[in-house]
């Protein structure tokens, strides 16, 4: 049992951690959502046209603002918030509970190796993503809709609930989990990098007296975890985005994640798998900074031990 915890408080503390992680995720998602939208549009660029003009994150963002206005940078925010109300508490609290279960009453946790943390982080991410996948699908579809509107085409959905309804009508209940396998693959990789690296980096910074258990340690750990998570997950993220954005009316379709991977490489080259790397890292870095600093501070206010 960690210092500051009392017997019998496990259930109450878990509920508090769920609440605090949800609030922190909403703050982080709202702050960094325009970067996520830019990343999604960049990953979809050239999907059906191998001769499409090369572009970059700044050009994509400026075109969105010029053609659709500044508020369009937040198109799809509602399902993104809904997703994180499910996804983040499950993976964050699930990781901590699994970690504490494996460590037991050994408060030093020194024997808890990085590979074990990576495995626990990956498992937590997979569980969370399976639950949150429908909201993730709607978020990606609505972000892709903005690209259709910029071309003068009628958007497919008027809002998140309309998107849920139309997807079920045209693709069935199972359609809400379209792309779940590449989604799960990405979730395993990103949480393996993010949670394990944050946990391990923070312990390293504190144990080597680079910084105390404060905002400086949290910032350093979040930067490292964001970089490792991006490098591991970017190819799976590209595949996931393309599979989830494709509807039955689209020109190009994919049988499965492997088919999407092969078609992407064949059409655009191997480098296409890391399309959106910079905006992905540029989002994960600030997202994790805002999330972890907020979450650790909220835990301190609630008199909970550090993550």
Wavefront OBJ file of the C-alpha trace (Angstrom):
o trace
v 0.000 0.000 0.000
v 1.354 3.412 -0.913
v 2.146 6.042 1.641
v -0.884 8.204 2.416
v -3.433 5.526 1.471
v -5.763 4.087 4.074
v -7.186 0.557 4.224
v -10.670 0.329 2.768
v -10.229 3.448 0.611
v -9.422 1.574 -2.609
v -12.891 1.870 -4.169
v -13.305 5.509 -3.214
v -9.823 6.370 -4.462
v -10.441 4.579 -7.757
v -13.606 6.640 -8.298
v -11.678 9.822 -7.499
v -8.892 8.874 -9.915
v -11.465 8.180 -12.657
v -13.020 11.625 -12.106
v -9.686 13.442 -12.002
v -8.319 11.663 -15.079
v -11.528 12.493 -16.989
v -11.309 16.191 -16.113
v -7.603 16.329 -16.970
v -8.244 14.568 -20.303
v -11.001 17.039 -21.231
v -8.681 19.964 -20.516
v -5.850 18.427 -22.534
v -8.094 17.416 -25.457
v -9.701 20.854 -25.767
v -6.298 22.548 -25.653
v -4.671 20.421 -28.351
v -7.604 19.434 -30.583
v -6.712 21.752 -33.521
v -3.366 19.948 -33.802
v -5.163 16.585 -33.859
v -7.476 17.791 -36.636
v -4.478 18.970 -38.672
v -2.773 15.614 -38.151
v -5.855 13.700 -39.348
v -6.233 15.842 -42.486
v -2.508 15.484 -43.226
v -2.686 11.684 -42.919
v -5.647 11.577 -45.315
v -3.887 13.800 -47.848
v -3.037 11.894 -51.037
v -5.072 8.832 -50.002
v -6.935 8.569 -53.310
v -4.547 10.586 -55.481
v -0.889 9.621 -55.628
v -0.213 12.790 -57.674
v -1.558 15.109 -54.976
v 0.651 18.130 -54.279
v 2.948 17.578 -51.279
v 1.800 19.468 -48.226
v 2.690 20.054 -44.580
v 0.959 20.677 -41.274
v 1.135 24.489 -41.469
v -0.345 24.556 -44.977
v -3.142 22.167 -44.000
v -4.054 24.241 -40.921
v -4.008 27.527 -42.858
v -6.247 26.075 -45.582
v -8.745 24.872 -42.980
v -8.951 28.348 -41.412
v -9.091 30.130 -44.789
v -11.846 27.972 -46.290
v -13.910 27.081 -43.227
v -13.084 29.593 -40.497
v -11.197 29.274 -37.165
v -13.992 27.361 -35.411
v -13.645 24.541 -37.953
v -10.402 23.602 -36.167
v -12.665 22.208 -33.435
v -14.911 20.152 -35.721
v -15.284 16.748 -34.071
v -14.430 17.966 -30.552
v -17.648 16.564 -29.020
v -16.984 12.892 -29.915
v -13.335 13.419 -28.964
v -14.410 14.485 -25.468
v -16.838 11.548 -25.249
v -14.029 9.206 -26.304
v -11.682 10.471 -23.620
v -14.351 10.179 -20.923
v -14.163 6.435 -21.646
v -10.649 5.901 -22.968
v -8.434 7.872 -20.586
v -9.812 6.761 -17.190
v -9.725 3.091 -18.229
v -6.137 3.166 -19.433
v -4.721 5.471 -16.741
v -6.471 3.977 -13.716
v -6.242 0.485 -15.202
v -2.474 0.823 -15.650
v -1.991 2.073 -12.106
v -4.124 -0.695 -10.603
v -2.339 -3.401 -12.628
v 1.030 -1.897 -11.704
v 0.177 -1.798 -8.015
v -1.170 -5.346 -8.196
v 2.121 -6.587 -9.636
v 4.280 -4.533 -7.269
v 2.167 -5.496 -4.257
v 3.141 -3.865 -0.989
v 6.671 -3.122 -2.149
v 6.545 0.689 -2.091
v 9.953 1.022 -3.712
v 8.750 -0.618 -6.916
v 12.366 -0.972 -7.935
v 11.915 -4.470 -9.377
v 9.152 -3.313 -11.714
v 11.066 -3.352 -15.014
v 10.491 -1.196 -18.090
v 9.403 -4.170 -20.278
v 6.816 -5.134 -17.658
v 5.559 -1.548 -17.501
v 5.371 -1.535 -21.303
v 3.281 -4.714 -21.323
v 0.945 -3.409 -18.610
v 0.586 -0.100 -20.468
v -0.187 -1.888 -23.733
v -2.843 -4.113 -22.136
v -4.505 -1.127 -20.444
v -4.576 0.720 -23.757
v -6.126 -2.212 -25.633
v -8.980 -2.563 -23.117
v -9.656 1.167 -23.141
v -9.613 1.419 -26.936
v -12.071 -1.435 -27.489
v -14.562 0.379 -25.237
v -13.967 3.822 -26.753
v -13.624 2.807 -30.425
v -17.139 3.955 -31.538
v -16.510 7.494 -30.269
v -13.098 7.463 -31.939
v -14.703 6.429 -35.242
v -17.205 9.295 -35.088
v -14.420 11.766 -34.257
v -12.350 10.712 -37.286
v -15.395 10.702 -39.608
v -16.365 14.230 -38.543
v -12.799 15.460 -38.961
v -12.722 13.945 -42.452
v -16.075 15.631 -43.176
v -14.393 18.992 -42.920
v -12.220 18.041 -45.886
v -15.372 17.330 -47.947
v -16.872 20.692 -46.986
v -13.691 22.479 -48.126
v -14.234 20.927 -51.601
v -17.813 22.194 -51.758
v -19.321 18.772 -51.015
v -22.134 18.124 -48.542
v -20.818 16.818 -45.197
v -22.053 13.363 -44.268
v -22.978 14.221 -40.680
v -24.521 17.220 -38.917
v -23.185 16.262 -35.501
v -21.906 13.384 -33.351
v -25.332 11.890 -32.623
v -26.309 12.134 -36.291
v -23.045 10.361 -37.124
v -23.772 7.533 -34.656
v -27.269 7.149 -36.100
v -26.224 7.128 -39.776
v -23.305 4.762 -39.213
v -25.608 2.253 -37.507
v -28.217 2.620 -40.287
v -25.770 2.164 -43.177
v -23.112 -0.110 -41.667
v -24.856 -1.778 -38.733
v -23.858 -1.852 -35.065
v -20.606 -3.513 -36.041
v -19.812 -0.473 -38.178
v -19.136 1.477 -34.984
v -16.120 -0.763 -34.437
v -14.788 -0.358 -37.988
v -11.022 -0.149 -37.810
v -10.981 -1.548 -34.278
v -8.020 -3.837 -35.027
v -5.633 -1.126 -36.266
v -7.080 1.020 -33.490
v -6.195 -1.611 -30.908
v -2.747 -2.076 -32.437
v -2.148 1.657 -32.200
v -3.527 1.796 -28.646
v -1.174 -0.993 -27.557
v 1.832 0.777 -29.066
v 0.992 4.300 -27.940
v 0.217 3.272 -24.363
v 3.223 0.983 -24.250
v 5.336 4.021 -25.115
v 3.361 6.664 -23.257
v 2.501 5.120 -19.900
v 5.607 3.017 -19.452
v 7.937 5.802 -20.569
v 6.222 8.455 -18.423
v 6.292 6.197 -15.371
v 9.897 5.113 -15.936
v 11.194 8.565 -16.931
v 9.600 10.222 -13.907
v 11.132 7.619 -11.579
v 14.524 8.131 -13.267
v 14.354 11.930 -12.905
v 13.350 11.746 -9.246
v 15.710 8.930 -8.217
v 18.694 10.667 -9.866
v 17.714 13.946 -8.166
v 17.382 15.781 -11.479
v 14.147 17.194 -10.106
v 11.706 16.466 -7.311
v 8.221 15.049 -7.789
v 6.987 18.330 -9.251
v 6.084 20.062 -12.515
v 9.662 19.846 -13.801
v 9.798 16.058 -13.448
v 6.311 15.751 -14.943
v 7.279 17.950 -17.908
v 10.490 16.033 -18.682
v 8.698 12.691 -18.383
v 5.803 13.815 -20.598
v 8.183 14.992 -23.365
v 10.024 11.671 -23.387
v 6.834 9.619 -23.339
v 5.297 11.682 -26.143
v 8.311 11.151 -28.386
v 8.498 7.393 -27.813
v 4.732 6.944 -28.199
v 4.742 8.843 -31.507
v 7.645 6.873 -32.986
v 5.998 3.559 -32.108
v 2.418 4.376 -33.037
v 2.553 6.625 -36.112
v 2.304 3.826 -38.773
v -0.632 2.220 -36.943
v -2.203 5.664 -36.544
v -2.079 6.310 -40.302
v -3.692 2.923 -41.027
v -6.315 3.467 -38.325
v -7.221 6.940 -39.575
v -7.626 5.810 -43.180
v -9.723 2.759 -42.339
v -12.014 4.639 -39.969
v -12.525 7.624 -42.290
v -13.545 5.434 -45.250
v -17.282 5.034 -45.775
v -19.093 2.843 -48.306
v -19.471 5.822 -50.631
v -15.716 6.470 -50.831
v -13.699 5.568 -53.943
v -11.000 3.700 -52.071
v -11.794 0.988 -49.516
v -9.750 -1.434 -47.460
v -10.414 -5.084 -46.657
v -8.414 -4.996 -43.420
v -5.518 -3.195 -41.767
v -2.926 -5.185 -43.727
v -4.647 -4.278 -47.014
v -4.622 -0.612 -45.980
v -0.934 -0.853 -45.075
v -0.012 -2.428 -48.430
v -2.082 0.032 -50.490
v -0.642 3.011 -48.615
v 2.968 1.901 -49.143
v 2.327 0.902 -52.754
v 0.652 4.209 -53.627
v 2.699 6.675 -51.587
v 5.826 4.885 -50.417
v 7.096 3.728 -47.023
v 7.491 7.274 -45.721
v 3.707 7.700 -45.908
v 3.412 5.538 -42.777
v 4.966 8.382 -40.826
v 2.758 11.044 -42.367
v 1.769 13.481 -39.673
v 4.699 12.518 -37.421
v 5.488 16.096 -36.443
v 1.880 17.188 -35.758
v 1.331 13.887 -33.923
v 4.329 14.542 -31.686
v 3.471 18.252 -31.513
v 0.066 17.225 -30.179
v 1.149 14.353 -27.939
v 3.791 16.519 -26.285
v 1.455 19.376 -25.254
v -1.408 16.917 -24.610
v 0.670 14.898 -22.207
v 2.135 17.999 -20.592
v -1.325 19.460 -19.944
v -2.785 16.096 -18.911
v -0.023 14.893 -16.599
v 0.602 18.249 -14.933
v -3.154 18.705 -14.384
v -3.691 15.126 -13.240
v -0.753 15.122 -10.821
v -1.868 18.492 -9.411
v -5.465 17.330 -8.999
v -4.223 14.193 -7.225
v -2.184 16.363 -4.880
v -5.233 18.535 -4.118
v -7.309 15.381 -3.496
v -4.555 14.119 -1.141
v -3.767 11.110 -3.318
v -0.264 9.791 -3.836
v 1.622 10.713 -7.009
v 0.951 8.550 -10.106
l 1 2 3 4 5 6 7 8 9 10 11 12 13 14 15 16 17 18 19 20 21 22 23 24 25 26 27 28 29 30 31 32 33 34 35 36 37 38 39 40 41 42 43 44 45 46 47 48 49 50 51 52 53 54 55 56 57 58 59 60 61 62 63 64 65 66 67 68 69 70 71 72 73 74 75 76 77 78 79 80 81 82 83 84 85 86 87 88 89 90 91 92 93 94 95 96 97 98 99 100 101 102 103 104 105 106 107 108 109 110 111 112 113 114 115 116 117 118 119 120 121 122 123 124 125 126 127 128 129 130 131 132 133 134 135 136 137 138 139 140 141 142 143 144 145 146 147 148 149 150 151 152 153 154 155 156 157 158 159 160 161 162 163 164 165 166 167 168 169 170 171 172 173 174 175 176 177 178 179 180 181 182 183 184 185 186 187 188 189 190 191 192 193 194 195 196 197 198 199 200 201 202 203 204 205 206 207 208 209 210 211 212 213 214 215 216 217 218 219 220 221 222 223 224 225 226 227 228 229 230 231 232 233 234 235 236 237 238 239 240 241 242 243 244 245 246 247 248 249 250 251 252 253 254 255 256 257 258 259 260 261 262 263 264 265 266 267 268 269 270 271 272 273 274 275 276 277 278 279 280 281 282 283 284 285 286 287 288 289 290 291 292 293 294 295 296 297 298 299 300 301 302 303 304 305 306 307
